[in-house]
């Protein structure tokens, strides 16, 4: 992928990984629009010179309005990054977890589908372009305190595979970004081994620039997650990660 002249929309790019990748695309020479819900964050990004658009991926009308606004300003849009996501703890022994599960699926999975559906006709008409979906190492190696997060990201992985197959021959590619724990949004407090954001973004941009661009963007820090089943380490790692269940209220002691 030539990163120097893309026209990019980063949905969910107002913080964390998305915000850093937006900056990296811009630094490489691409024109970048950032979409998100936080008016304050969008104002800060606009002051940095980014295009901005308000978007709530759980609201179909909001997604459609954002699409129309972006394409009116950037008819040459060729890259759509679907970053929006929530990570919520759930105790599956407590039926009250269901609302967290519903929110997670609606944002992480259905939100991703809404964004893809909104821009697919445009990219197909162009005959060239790229969707970059975002999953997680947790899609391949579950983190038991966040069960629906893991399920939603595994679903986005499967959806990305199917989307790539269905778009074959249209000129529209699908790239799946698979982050490990990255030191942003408080992850560094939960996981002292979280990868520094700057290091992660540098490795991601290097992988994206390869020719051909890999179907999956796998930084070194996520390989243990991605290939745990293949390598025979899956059961042991899930058992190890299950120790984190004591993070859940009522599970301590």
C-alpha positions as CSV (number, residue, x, y, z in Angstrom):
1,X,0.0,0.0,0.0
2,X,1.4,3.4,-1.0
3,X,0.8,5.5,2.1
4,X,1.9,8.8,0.6
5,X,-1.2,9.6,-1.5
6,X,-4.2,7.9,0.1
7,X,-7.5,9.6,1.0
8,X,-8.3,8.0,4.3
9,X,-11.3,8.0,6.7
10,X,-10.6,6.7,10.2
11,X,-13.9,5.9,11.9
12,X,-13.3,5.8,15.6
13,X,-10.1,7.7,15.3
14,X,-10.6,10.3,18.0
15,X,-8.4,8.5,20.6
16,X,-5.9,5.8,21.1
17,X,-4.7,3.6,18.2
18,X,-7.1,5.3,15.7
19,X,-5.8,8.8,16.5
20,X,-2.2,7.7,16.2
21,X,-2.8,5.9,12.9
22,X,-4.6,9.0,11.6
23,X,-1.5,11.0,12.4
24,X,0.8,8.4,10.8
25,X,-1.2,8.4,7.6
26,X,-1.1,12.2,7.5
27,X,2.6,12.3,8.2
28,X,3.2,9.9,5.3
29,X,1.4,12.3,2.9
30,X,-2.2,11.0,2.9
31,X,-5.3,13.2,3.3
32,X,-7.1,12.0,6.4
33,X,-10.6,12.5,7.8
34,X,-11.3,11.3,11.4
35,X,-14.8,10.3,12.5
36,X,-16.0,9.9,16.0
37,X,-18.5,10.9,18.7
38,X,-16.4,13.2,20.8
39,X,-17.0,16.8,19.8
40,X,-14.0,18.0,21.8
41,X,-11.6,15.4,20.3
42,X,-12.9,16.2,16.8
43,X,-12.3,19.9,17.4
44,X,-8.7,19.2,18.6
45,X,-8.1,17.1,15.5
46,X,-9.5,19.8,13.2
47,X,-7.1,22.2,14.8
48,X,-4.3,19.8,13.8
49,X,-5.5,20.1,10.2
50,X,-7.5,16.9,9.9
51,X,-10.9,16.7,8.3
52,X,-13.5,15.6,10.8
53,X,-17.0,14.2,10.9
54,X,-19.3,13.2,13.7
55,X,-20.4,9.6,13.5
56,X,-22.0,7.1,15.9
57,X,-21.6,3.6,14.4
58,X,-24.5,2.3,16.5
59,X,-26.9,4.7,14.6
60,X,-27.5,3.9,10.9
61,X,-28.7,7.4,10.2
62,X,-25.6,8.9,11.7
63,X,-23.4,6.5,9.6
64,X,-25.3,7.5,6.4
65,X,-25.0,11.2,7.1
66,X,-21.3,10.9,7.9
67,X,-20.8,9.0,4.6
68,X,-22.6,11.6,2.6
69,X,-20.6,14.4,4.3
70,X,-17.2,12.7,3.7
71,X,-17.9,11.8,0.1
72,X,-19.0,15.3,-0.6
73,X,-15.7,16.7,0.7
74,X,-13.5,13.8,-0.4
75,X,-15.0,12.1,-3.5
76,X,-11.6,10.4,-4.1
77,X,-11.9,8.5,-0.8
78,X,-10.0,5.2,-1.2
79,X,-9.3,3.9,2.3
80,X,-11.8,3.3,5.1
81,X,-10.5,2.2,8.6
82,X,-13.1,0.9,11.0
83,X,-11.7,1.5,14.4
84,X,-14.8,2.0,16.6
85,X,-14.9,-0.4,19.6
86,X,-15.6,-0.9,23.2
87,X,-14.0,-3.2,25.8
88,X,-16.2,-4.1,28.7
89,X,-15.8,-6.4,31.6
90,X,-18.6,-9.0,32.0
91,X,-19.4,-11.5,34.7
92,X,-21.4,-14.2,32.9
93,X,-22.7,-15.5,36.3
94,X,-24.7,-12.2,36.6
95,X,-27.5,-11.9,34.0
96,X,-27.0,-8.1,34.2
97,X,-24.0,-8.5,31.9
98,X,-26.4,-8.7,29.0
99,X,-26.5,-5.0,28.4
100,X,-22.7,-4.9,28.2
101,X,-22.9,-7.7,25.7
102,X,-25.5,-6.0,23.6
103,X,-23.5,-2.7,23.5
104,X,-20.3,-4.6,22.6
105,X,-21.9,-6.4,19.7
106,X,-23.7,-3.4,18.4
107,X,-20.6,-1.3,18.4
108,X,-17.8,-3.7,17.5
109,X,-19.5,-6.0,15.1
110,X,-22.7,-4.4,13.8
111,X,-21.0,-1.0,13.8
112,X,-18.3,-2.3,11.6
113,X,-20.8,-3.8,9.3
114,X,-22.7,-0.5,9.1
115,X,-19.6,1.4,8.1
116,X,-18.6,-1.2,5.5
117,X,-22.0,-1.2,4.0
118,X,-22.1,2.6,3.8
119,X,-18.9,2.8,1.8
120,X,-18.8,-0.4,-0.3
121,X,-20.8,1.0,-3.2
122,X,-18.5,4.0,-3.5
123,X,-15.3,1.9,-3.4
124,X,-16.7,-0.6,-5.9
125,X,-17.6,2.3,-8.3
126,X,-14.0,3.5,-8.0
127,X,-12.7,0.1,-8.9
128,X,-10.0,0.5,-6.3
129,X,-9.7,1.0,-2.6
130,X,-9.2,-0.7,0.8
131,X,-11.1,-1.5,3.9
132,X,-9.0,-1.8,7.0
133,X,-10.9,-3.7,9.7
134,X,-9.7,-3.9,13.2
135,X,-9.9,-7.0,15.3
136,X,-7.6,-8.0,18.3
137,X,-5.3,-10.7,19.5
138,X,-8.2,-11.5,21.8
139,X,-10.1,-12.6,18.7
140,X,-7.7,-15.6,18.5
141,X,-6.9,-16.0,22.2
142,X,-9.8,-15.1,24.4
143,X,-9.5,-12.9,27.5
144,X,-12.1,-14.5,29.8
145,X,-13.1,-11.3,31.7
146,X,-14.2,-9.7,28.3
147,X,-16.1,-12.6,26.7
148,X,-18.3,-10.6,24.3
149,X,-15.4,-8.4,23.3
150,X,-13.5,-11.6,22.3
151,X,-16.6,-12.9,20.5
152,X,-17.2,-9.6,18.6
153,X,-13.6,-9.4,17.4
154,X,-13.6,-13.1,16.3
155,X,-16.7,-12.3,14.4
156,X,-15.1,-9.2,12.7
157,X,-12.2,-11.5,11.7
158,X,-14.6,-14.0,10.1
159,X,-16.6,-11.1,8.5
160,X,-13.4,-9.6,7.1
161,X,-12.4,-13.0,5.5
162,X,-15.9,-13.3,3.8
163,X,-15.8,-9.6,2.7
164,X,-12.4,-10.1,1.1
165,X,-13.7,-13.1,-0.8
166,X,-16.9,-11.4,-2.0
167,X,-15.0,-8.3,-3.1
168,X,-12.4,-10.3,-5.1
169,X,-12.2,-8.9,-8.6
170,X,-13.7,-5.5,-7.7
171,X,-10.3,-3.8,-7.0
172,X,-11.3,-3.3,-3.4
173,X,-9.1,-5.0,-0.8
174,X,-9.6,-5.9,2.8
175,X,-6.8,-5.7,5.3
176,X,-7.3,-6.8,8.9
177,X,-5.4,-5.1,11.6
178,X,-4.9,-7.3,14.7
179,X,-3.5,-5.3,17.6
180,X,-2.2,-6.9,20.8
181,X,-2.6,-5.0,24.1
182,X,-1.3,-1.5,23.3
183,X,-0.5,1.1,26.0
184,X,-3.4,3.4,25.4
185,X,-6.9,4.0,26.9
186,X,-5.7,2.7,30.3
187,X,-4.4,-0.6,28.9
188,X,-1.0,0.1,30.4
189,X,-2.6,0.1,33.9
190,X,-4.2,-3.3,33.4
191,X,-1.3,-4.9,31.4
192,X,2.3,-3.9,32.1
193,X,3.3,-5.8,29.0
194,X,1.2,-3.6,26.7
195,X,3.1,-2.5,23.6
196,X,4.0,1.2,23.5
197,X,1.7,3.0,21.1
198,X,4.5,4.6,19.2
199,X,6.3,1.3,18.6
200,X,3.0,-0.4,17.6
201,X,2.1,2.4,15.1
202,X,5.6,2.3,13.5
203,X,5.4,-1.4,13.0
204,X,1.8,-1.2,11.6
205,X,2.8,1.4,9.0
206,X,5.8,-0.6,8.0
207,X,3.6,-3.7,7.4
208,X,0.9,-1.7,5.6
209,X,3.6,-0.4,3.2
210,X,4.7,-3.8,2.1
211,X,4.0,-5.0,-1.4
212,X,1.7,-6.9,-1.5
213,X,0.0,-5.6,1.6
214,X,-0.6,-8.6,4.0
215,X,-4.2,-9.7,4.5
216,X,-3.5,-9.5,8.2
217,X,-1.4,-6.9,9.9
218,X,0.4,-8.8,12.7
219,X,2.9,-7.0,14.7
220,X,5.4,-9.2,16.5
221,X,3.7,-8.7,19.8
222,X,0.5,-10.4,18.6
223,X,1.9,-13.5,17.0
224,X,1.6,-15.5,20.3
225,X,-2.1,-14.8,20.2
226,X,-2.7,-15.3,16.5
227,X,-0.9,-18.7,16.3
228,X,-1.6,-20.1,19.8
229,X,-3.8,-23.0,18.5
230,X,-1.3,-23.8,15.7
231,X,1.6,-23.7,18.2
232,X,-0.1,-25.9,20.8
233,X,0.0,-23.1,23.5
234,X,-3.7,-22.2,23.4
235,X,-5.0,-24.1,26.4
236,X,-2.2,-23.1,28.7
237,X,-2.5,-19.4,27.7
238,X,-6.3,-19.4,28.2
239,X,-5.8,-20.9,31.6
240,X,-3.2,-18.3,32.4
241,X,-5.4,-15.5,31.2
242,X,-8.3,-16.9,33.2
243,X,-6.5,-15.8,36.4
244,X,-7.6,-12.2,35.4
245,X,-11.2,-13.2,36.3
246,X,-10.4,-11.8,39.8
247,X,-10.7,-8.4,38.1
248,X,-14.5,-8.9,38.1
249,X,-16.5,-7.4,41.0
250,X,-17.4,-10.1,43.5
251,X,-14.7,-12.5,42.3
252,X,-11.9,-11.3,44.6
253,X,-10.8,-13.4,47.5
